[in-house]
């Protein structure tokens, strides 16, 4: 296995052949990767995809689905559906690709392990894995159901409530960004225009956000509409790092496909435009941050919901029966064991990145 530094250089060169990277943002990403193990995990799905077949070989031998790939406990958030209802679920599919279904479960469980180790979750490691697996199995067996927080799932609404951002501070932060002076790629501008009210004039700025996608171009269109501000973001997409790690020539971007086939209550303001994913930015369209969760919370119930939502996405591949059969043949501790192995491997890479080995 090549070193982590070599893998990072190779991946970023591969990525740079597909999309334009922002050097300053990439440096920022590299710096944040040194700070703690959890952001390091979030930023390095390319390495996870490379390590996965070797480190977690037993777990990797599983039926394939159109999987999320870069799944972790903070890759969940809220949005408004066409009826204006608040919905919770997975909200980033940059790395979607055909992969073993187990990759999403193990990565979610590994991220829970790291969150526990850093005191962001207060549940035993094996209990976290059991909750994820129970929720996943229940989701598959039931045929799935979206998490609509409108008169239902009050416990989850209370838990994610603090992540809904203060509108005044949200708009102050966005509107304070300077105008982007360079040329904006035509598909990005076209995508923003399509999601704006017809005929709206807007100014465009560059936004820095994300971890795995930090270093990619992000443009935000801002305008005042009927007495208030609205914003639309276009983020550059490339093919999944799974293609790079596995040496596949396939470069198809499957972001829109996984949205279309999942058991989901969609955000009507999310769509693919060429190689750009375009979405609405708003105070209640927000990723969760574990640090903002209330101190009193049922973490087992939360992780069960995360497992269920993972099943919502996998159900679209039509392989529920094969997956359930595969699950019955696995040892009860398989998820905990695989997550532990991957955490150890990622931890070694993190130490190398920080120059500790």
N, C-alpha and C positions, 0 to 999 in steps of 0.2 A: 504493500500500500504506500503510495507517495505521501510525502509530508503534507501537513495542513497548509503551510504557506505556499507550497507548490500547487496544491489543489486550488487554493484561492486565486492565485495568479492565472492559472489555466482557465478556471471558470470565468473570471472577469474578462479575460481576452475573448473567450467564446461568446459571452454576453455582449461585449462591445462590438462584435461583428454583426449583431442583430439590431441593436438599438444604440442611440447616442447616450453615453453615460455623462453624469455631471461630476467632474473630478473633486470639487469641494465637498459635495455631499457624500461621495465615496470615502473620502478621508474621514469625514465625520462618522460614517458607519464603522470604519475600522477602529476608531477611537472608542466608540460605545461598546464594541465587541470585547474590549479589554476590561470593561467595568465590572461585569458580573456574568455568571454562567447562563442565567435565564435569557438576557438579551443576546448573548452569544448564540444560544440555540435558535432563537427567532431569526437571526441574521444569516444562518448557515444551512439552509435546507440542501443546498448543493452538496455539502459534505455529508450530511445525513444520507442522502440518496447514494452516495459513493460507498459509505460504510455499511449500509443496511444489509446487502446480500451476504457479507462476510461476517459481521458481528452478530447479526440476528438471523442466521441462516434458517433455523427451524421455524421461526415466525414468518420469515419471508416466503416460505413455500406454502402459498395459499391462493385461492381463487382471485382473479383480478376483477376490478371494478374501475369505473371512472372515479378516482379518489381525489381528495383535496390536496394531499401532499404536505403542504406547510401548515399542518394543524397544530395548535397548542391552546392552552387554557385562556389566552387572551386574544385568540382569533375568533371571537364572538362579539356580537354587538347588537345594536337596535336600529330599526328603520321604521318608516311609515308606509303602510300598504296603500292600495288604491282607494280604500275606504277611510284612510286617515288613522287606522288603528296602529298602535305600537306593536312591533314584532321583534322577537329576539331570535338570533341564530348565528350560524357561521357567516362571516361577512367578507372573506377574502379568498379568492380562488386563483391567484396568480400562477400557482404551480400545478393546477389540475392536470391529471394525466392518467392513463391506464396503468394501474399499479396493483399489487396485492392489497386486498382490503385491510390487512393487518397493519400496513404502514401507518394509516391514520390513527388506529387505536394505540399503537405503541408510541407514536410521537405525542399523542395527547397525554398518555399515561406518563411518559418521560417528563413532559413539561410540568405535570402535576407533581412528580417527584421533586423537581427543582424548585417549584413554588413552595413545597413543604419545607425543603431544606433551607430556604431563605425566609421562612416564617410568614409567607404570604397566604399559605393555607395551613390549617391546623387539623389535619386528619392523618391517620396512619397511612403509610405508603401502600400497603396491601389493601386497605379499605378503599382508598382512592381508586385503585385498579378494579376492584370488585364492583364499585358503583358505576364506573364507566362501562364495564362489560355488561352489567345487568341492564343498564339503560339502552345500550346498543342492541342487545338481544330482544328486549321488549319492543323497541322501535321496529325491528325487522319483523317480529311475529305479528305485530298489530297492523302492519302496512304503513306505519308512520303517521305523523300529524305535525303541522307547523306549530310554533310556539307564539300564539297571538295573545298579547298581554292586554286584553280588553275584557274585563270582567272575569278573567280566568287567570290561573297561575299567579295569584296575588303575591305569594312568597317570592317569586322570581322578579316580579315588578318592583317589590320593595328592595330586593337585593341589588338590582341594576340601576335603581333610581338615582343614586348619587353620581353615576357616570353620565347622566344626561346633563349637558353643559349649560351653564348660565348664559342665556341669550346675549345679554349685554357684553359680557367678557368675550364670548365666542366671536361676535361680530366686530368688536374692537380689535381683536387679534388679527382677523382676516383682512379687515379694511385698512389696517396699518401697513400691510405689505406693499412694497413699492411696485409700480408698473414694471412689467417685463419689457426690456428694451430690445431684445433680439427678435428674430423671426420665429413665429410659432408654427410648427408643422401643420400642414393643411388638414390632415385627418383629425388632429386634436381640436383645432378651431371649429371644424365642421361639426364634430361631436358635441361640443359645448353649445354651439348655435342651435342644434336640433333639440336640446333639452331646455333651452331658454324659452320664455314666452315669445311667440312669433313677433319678429321685428324689433326685439330688444337690442339696444346698444349696450355693450359691456366693456369694461376694462379688464385686462388680463395680468395676472401676477404669477410668480413661481412660488410653489409651496414646498417646504421640507417636511417630510413625514414618513412614518413606517420604519421598519427595521430590515426585513428581507428585501424590500423594494427600495431602500434608501440608496441613492445614487442614480435612480432613473428620473427622467424628466416628469414633472407634475406641473400642470398649468391650471389655474383657477380663473374662471370668468365670474366677475362680480358686477351686479347692477341693482339699482333700487327699483322695486316693482310694487305698485299699489300700496305705497306707504311703508314698505319695509325692504330690507336687503335680501337678496337670494344669491346663491353661489352654485356653480357647477365645476367639477374637477375632471380633467382628463389625465390619466396616468399611462405611461408607456408600458406595454406588455411585450414579453418575449416568450419563446417556447419554454416549457417546463425544464428545470434543471435535471429532472429525471432523464430527459433525452441526452443531456451532456454526460451524466454519470454512467448511463447504460450504453452509450455510444450509438444511440439510434439516430437515423437520418431524418426521421419524422420531426417536423417542426410546427405541427398544427397547434394553435392556441385553442384550448378547450374551455376557456372561462365561460363563454356564453352557453356552451352545450351543457355543462354541469348545472348551471342556473335553470336551464330549460327542462331538464329531465328529473331534477330533484323534487321531493315532496316539500313544497315550499310556498309561502305566501310572499310573493316577490315585491321588491321595491320597484315601482314603475319608473323610477328615475335612474336605473342602472342598465347600461347596454354597451355592447361592443361596437366600436367604430374603427374598422381597420385593425391596427395593432394597438388600439387605445381603449381602455375601459373608462367610461364616462359615468359619473354619478353626481347626485345632489349632495352638497355639504350643508348640514343644518345642525343645530344644537342637540336634537334628539336622534340624529343619525350618527351614532358614536360607538367606537370599540370600547369594550369593557377594560377596566384597569382594576386588578385585584386590590390594589392599595386603597381604592375608594370604596370598597364594599363595607357595609356596616359590620361592626365587630360581632354582633349576634347574627349568625347565619347558619343555615343547614348546608354544609359543604358536601355532604354525601348526596343530598338531593340535587345540588347544582351539578356535580359531576355525572350523576345519573342523567340529567337533562342534556349534558354535553354529549354523552354516549348516544342518547336517543337522536339528537340532531345530526350526529355523524351518520346514523342509520338512515335518516331522512335523505341524505345526499347519496348514499350507496344504493338505496332502493331503486333509483332511476336506471341502474345498470341491469335490473331484472335477474339478479343472481341470489336472491334472498335464500332460497332453498339450499343452494350449494354452500352458502356461507354458514347457515345454521347447522348443516351437516358437518362442516369442517370444525365449527366451534365445539360440537359434541365430542370430537375426537381429540381435543387438546386437553392437557392437564389443567386443573383448576388454577394453578399458579403461573401459567404460561405468560400472561400479559405482564405481571409484575417482574418476572425473570427477564423477559426481553427488554422491558423499559430500563431495568437496572443495568443490563449489559450496554445499552446504548448510552445511558448517562455516563457510565465509566469511560467509554470511548470519546464522547464529546468533551468530558472533563479533561482528558489527556490532551486533546487538541487545544482547548482553552489555555491550558498551562503553557503549551508550546507557543501559542499566539502572544502570550504575555511575556515570553522569554524566561519562563520559570524552569524549563527543562532544556 
